[in-house]
Amino acid sequence: MPSDHRLAIRKEILGAVAQEHHLTIAAVDSALRRLLDTLDATGTQAWLDFRKEYGLERKRVTIGRLIYALESKLSQQEG
Protein backbone atom coordinates (compact mmCIF):
# COMPACT_ATOMS: atom_id res chain seq x y z
CA MET A 1 0.00 0.00 0.00
CA PRO A 2 1.55 3.35 -1.01
CA SER A 3 2.48 5.66 1.87
CA ASP A 4 0.24 8.48 0.57
CA HIS A 5 -2.75 6.15 0.73
CA ARG A 6 -1.82 4.98 4.23
CA LEU A 7 -1.43 8.57 5.43
CA ALA A 8 -4.83 9.43 3.95
CA ILE A 9 -6.50 6.55 5.79
CA ARG A 10 -4.86 7.59 9.07
CA LYS A 11 -5.92 11.21 8.58
CA GLU A 12 -9.46 10.16 7.66
CA ILE A 13 -9.82 8.05 10.81
CA LEU A 14 -8.31 10.68 13.12
CA GLY A 15 -10.48 13.34 11.46
CA ALA A 16 -13.65 11.36 12.04
CA VAL A 17 -12.79 10.82 15.72
CA ALA A 18 -11.92 14.50 16.13
CA GLN A 19 -15.17 15.61 14.52
CA GLU A 20 -17.27 13.21 16.60
CA HIS A 21 -15.77 14.50 19.84
CA HIS A 22 -15.40 18.16 18.82
CA LEU A 23 -11.59 18.06 19.01
CA THR A 24 -8.76 18.87 16.65
CA ILE A 25 -6.93 16.13 14.78
CA ALA A 26 -3.79 17.17 16.66
CA ALA A 27 -5.54 16.62 20.00
CA VAL A 28 -6.69 13.13 18.99
CA ASP A 29 -3.22 12.30 17.67
CA SER A 30 -1.59 13.52 20.89
CA ALA A 31 -4.00 11.58 23.10
CA LEU A 32 -3.43 8.36 21.17
CA ARG A 33 0.35 8.82 21.35
CA ARG A 34 0.16 9.29 25.11
CA LEU A 35 -2.04 6.23 25.41
CA LEU A 36 0.40 4.09 23.42
CA ASP A 37 3.35 5.40 25.45
CA THR A 38 1.53 4.58 28.70
CA LEU A 39 0.63 1.10 27.51
CA ASP A 40 4.25 0.45 26.55
CA ALA A 41 5.52 1.84 29.86
CA THR A 42 3.18 -0.29 31.98
CA GLY A 43 3.70 -3.41 29.87
CA THR A 44 0.61 -5.27 31.04
CA GLN A 45 0.17 -8.84 29.88
CA ALA A 46 -2.98 -7.89 27.97
CA TRP A 47 -1.04 -5.22 26.02
CA LEU A 48 1.85 -7.61 25.33
CA ASP A 49 -0.63 -10.25 24.12
CA PHE A 50 -2.38 -7.69 21.90
CA ARG A 51 0.95 -6.62 20.38
CA LYS A 52 1.86 -10.24 19.69
CA GLU A 53 -1.52 -11.07 18.16
CA TYR A 54 -1.33 -8.08 15.81
CA GLY A 55 2.33 -8.55 14.84
CA LEU A 56 3.58 -5.53 16.76
CA GLU A 57 5.74 -7.21 19.39
CA ARG A 58 9.10 -6.25 17.87
CA LYS A 59 8.23 -2.75 16.69
CA ARG A 60 7.59 0.59 18.32
CA VAL A 61 3.82 0.93 18.17
CA THR A 62 2.80 4.12 16.43
CA ILE A 63 -0.70 5.29 15.62
CA GLY A 64 -0.16 4.39 11.97
CA ARG A 65 1.13 0.90 12.74
CA LEU A 66 -1.78 0.32 15.11
CA ILE A 67 -4.34 1.43 12.53
CA TYR A 68 -2.82 -0.67 9.74
CA ALA A 69 -2.42 -3.74 11.95
CA LEU A 70 -6.09 -3.51 12.92
CA GLU A 71 -7.09 -2.93 9.30
CA SER A 72 -5.09 -5.96 8.18
CA LYS A 73 -6.59 -8.16 10.90
CA LEU A 74 -10.12 -7.08 9.98
CA SER A 75 -9.46 -7.74 6.29
CA GLN A 76 -8.27 -11.27 7.13
CA GLN A 77 -11.40 -11.94 9.19
CA GLU A 78 -13.68 -10.73 6.39
CA GLY A 79 -11.89 -12.66 3.67
ZINORRA-V25591 format. One record per residue. N is the residue number from 1. RES is the residue in one small letter. OMEGA is omega as a letter, one per 20 degrees, with the letter a starting at -180 (* if undefined). Layout:
n-><N N>
res-><RES RES>
omega-><OMEGA OMEGA>
//
This chain:
n-><1 2 3 4 5 6 7 8 9 10 11 12 13 14 15 16 17 18 19 20 21 22 23 24 25 26 27 28 29 30 31 32 33 34 35 36 37 38 39 40 41 42 43 44 45 46 47 48 49 50 51 52 53 54 55 56 57 58 59 60 61 62 63 64 65 66 67 68 69 70 71 72 73 74 75 76 77 78 79>
res-><m p s d h r l a i r k e i l g a v a q e h h l t i a a v d s a l r r l l d t l d a t g t q a w l d f r k e y g l e r k r v t i g r l i y a l e s k l s q q e g>
omega-><a a r r r r r r r a r a r r r r r a a a r r r r r r r r a a r r r r r r r r r a a r r a r r r r r a r a a r a a a a r a r r r r r a a r r r r a r r r a r a *>
//
